[in-house]
Amino acid sequence: MDMLVSTDWLMDHLDDPDLVVIDGTNFSEWSEEQGRYVTVSGRAHWAEEHIPGSRHADFSQPWFTGPGPWRNTLPTPQAFADAMAGLGVHEGARVVLYDDAAGQWASRLWLMLRWIGFDNAAVLDGGWVSWDDAGGPASDAVPEIVPGRLVARPRDGMFIDKAGMQAARAAGAVLIDALGAGQFEGRETEQGLTGHIAGAVNVPGTDLVSHLDDRFLPLEELAERFPWARDRQVAIYCGSGIKASPVMLSMLRLGFENLTMYLPGLQEWIADPALPMAHRPEP
């Protein structure tokens, strides 16, 4: 499959027996109890209205994140494969992922499927916004899911930890911060974070899609965002790996190869006062 599919394509193939459609909409919300942002399930949002036959991927569940204090990290590859199999994904399936959040959560799901070696997946360009605008059918029915079977065959190097990010920085890699410009410049706080890893450049993930219909910008416009990255190692990050996902997806669509994503991202980096930051907030 192409990395993106259109609403027209999905309408034509929605009833194909090998197609699995997954809604990845979830939310980041501030928890007064925990004193930090947490990932909140979007299942209730999905239950109200969704693409017929779709099932919801709940990123607040343990299958999505690893142990430890940081959110949206990685589970074991097979734990993620088993969770996807529980949503009906199997070795012969074609998978379309969408969300109601400018493609951020769907892109993250797509990257994680790629991470476990499952490549027959695509993101719905424009997600729910474009589907709804195009008059696509909607449902509140809970589909009957036949569990599949997936064996994880993880790709090494797609994701790196703090030590890997330090090594990439020391090796002269291009560091891309995918959070908003205000946060990057230290003028605003986003997800409890402000500033950026010293030496990083700013390419906000939300700026790679149209603010009218959530569709990704044309490839020629996307290419203009990365003129300095060709033939160089690139390490992408954001707060926890959600806003960075459309950036990585876009760069893969453009043919960039030496890409990696730092998880847990800035939430971990900023907590270590020994690590270099620009515009580090006062303790």
N, C-alpha and C positions, 0 to 999 in steps of 0.2 A: 504494500500500500504506500501511497504518498504520505509524507509526514503530516500534511493537512488535507482534509476533505471539505467540500462545500456543502451547504445546506441542500442544494439540488441533488448532489450525489447521495446524501444520506436519505433524502425522501425517496429516491429511486431504489435504494437497497435496504430500506428499513426492515422489510420482511424476509430478507435473506436468512436461511436457516443457520448459517455459520457466523452471523454477525452478532456481536455482543456490544451493547452501548452502555457506557458507564458515566454517570454524573459525579464529578469530583468536587462539587461545590462544598466548601467548608468556610469557616470564618476565623479571623484572629480577633480576640476580644480581651480587654483588660480585666484581670481578676483582682479585685480588692483583697480577697482572702489570701491569694498567693503573692500579691505585690508584683505581678508581671503579666505579660500577655500570654494567653493560652490559646490552643487550637480548639475551636468549638465545632461540634458536629453540624453539618448542614442537612442532615437527614430530614428534619421537619420541613425545611425549604423544599427539598426534593418531593416530599410526600404531598405537598399542596398541588404541585403541577410539574410535570416532567415529560420528556420525550417518551412516547409509548414504548414499553418494553425495557426501558433503561432501569439500571439498578444503581444504588448509591454507594460510593466508596467513602467510608467514615474515617477521616484522618485523625480523629481524636482517639481511635482505638489502638491498642498495643501493637497490632500488626504493622502499623505505619511507622512507628518510631522506635528507636532503640532505647536501652536503659540509660539512666543518668538524668541530670537536671535540665538538659537542653531539649527544646521542642523541635519537632519535625526533623529528627535525625534519621538514621537508617536502622531498620530491623535486620535480622539475618536475611540473606537472599531467599532462602527456602521459605521462611515465614511469610515474606511478601508474596512469593509464588503461590503458597497455599491460600493466602487471603484472596488473591486474584482468581484462583481456581474456585474458591467458594462463591465468587460472583459469576461463575459460569465460563470463565476463560479457560480454554484448552489449547492444546498444541496446534490444532487445525483451525482455530478461530481467527476471524478478523475483528479487531476491536476499535471502536470509535469512542473517544473521550471528550467530554465537554464540561463546561461549568458556567456559572453566572457571575464570573469574576475576572473578566478580561483575559481568560485563557491561562491564568496563573496556576491554578490547581490541576487543571487538565494537563498542562505542560509538565508539571512535576510528576504526575502519574505516568505520562508517556516516557519520561526519562527513566523512571524506576523500572518500567517494563523493559526498556532497552538495557538497563543495568543487569537484569536477570537473564538477558539473552532472548527476549521475546520481541521480535521486530515487526510483526504484522499488526501494527497499531497506528492510529492517526488521531490527530486533534481536530475537532470540528471547528473550522474557521468561523469565528464570530460567536461560537457557543450558543447559549440559550437566547441571548439578545437577538442574534441574527436569525435563529430558528423561529422565534416568536414573530419577528418583523416580517419574515417570509410567509407567515401563515401556516407554519408547520403544525401538525396535530399535537395535542397535549393530552395528558392523562394523569389521573391520581391513583391509578390501580397499581398494586404491588405485584410484580410479575412472579410467576413460578420459575424458580431458578434450578436448573440441573447442574450440579457442581461438575467442574471439569478436573483436569489433572495437568499440572505444570511442574516441570523439573527445572530448577534454577541453574543456569549456566552463566554465572556472573562475569561481566567484563571488568577486568582490573583497570583502575586509573580513572574511571568516570567521576568518582567522588574521592576527595582527599580530606584528611583531618587537619588539625592545627599544625602538627609537625610537617605535613605535606605542604600546607600553605606557606609556612616559614621557608621551606626548601625551595618552593616555586618562586617566592619573592627574592631569595638570595641568588637564584639562577637568572634573574632578570626577566621573569615572565610578565606579561601584561596582566595586571589585576583589574578586573571590572567590578565596580560596585553598582548593583542593580536597584538600590533604593532611590528615593526621590532626591531631587537636587537640593532642597532645603535641608534635608537630613545630611546629605553628603557634605554640604558647606558648613554645617554646624549651626544653621539658623533655626532649624526646627527639630523636634524630636518625633521620631516615627518608630512605633513598636518599642518605645522605651529606650531607643538608641539614637545617638547623634554623633556626627563625625564619620570618618572613614579610615581604612587601613592606609597608612602612609604610602604614597606612590600610586594609589589606585586612580583610575579614571572612572567617570560617571556615565553609565548608560542605563537610565531607569527602565525597568522591565515594562512598566505601564505605558511608556512612550512608544512602544513598538507596535501598539494596536491602535486602531481608530477609536476615538472617544465617542463616535456616533453609533457604530455597530459592532464594536469589539473585534472586528476583523484585523488580522495582521496587515501591516503596511506592505505595499508591493515590494518584491525582492530588490528592485533597483534602489528604492528608498532605504530599505534595511541595510543594504551594502554600504551606503553612505555613512552609517553610524560606526563602522569598524574599519576605516581606511588604514589604521596603524597596526592592525592585528594579524594581517596575513603572514603566514609562514613563521609565526612566533607561538610559543607556548602561552596559553591563556588560562587564567584561573578566575572563575566567576563566583561572586558571593552576594548575599544580601543579609537580612536579619536572621533568617532560618532556612533559606533555600526555596522559598515560594516565588518571590518576585524575580529571582535569578533564573528561574526555569524557562520563561519565555525568551530570555536572552540566549540561553544555551540552545534551545530549540531553533531559534532564528539563525544562529551562527552555523548550526549543523545543516540547515536548509541551504545556507550560502556556500557550503562546501568546506568550511573550516574543519580542521581535523584535530589538532593538538589542544583539545579542550578538556577542562575539568571543572568541577564545582566543589567549593569548600563548604563542608558541613561540620559542625553546626552553624558556621557563619559568624556574623558580627556579634551575636549574642554571647558567644564564647570568647572571641578575640578581645572585646572591649572590657571583659571582666578581669583580664590579666594586665596589671599596670606596667609590666615589663615589656609588653608588646607595643611596637610603634604605631601610633595613631595620629592622624591630623584632626584637629578640633576635638580632642578628647574632652568630655565633660568633666567638670570639677567633681571630686568624690563627695 
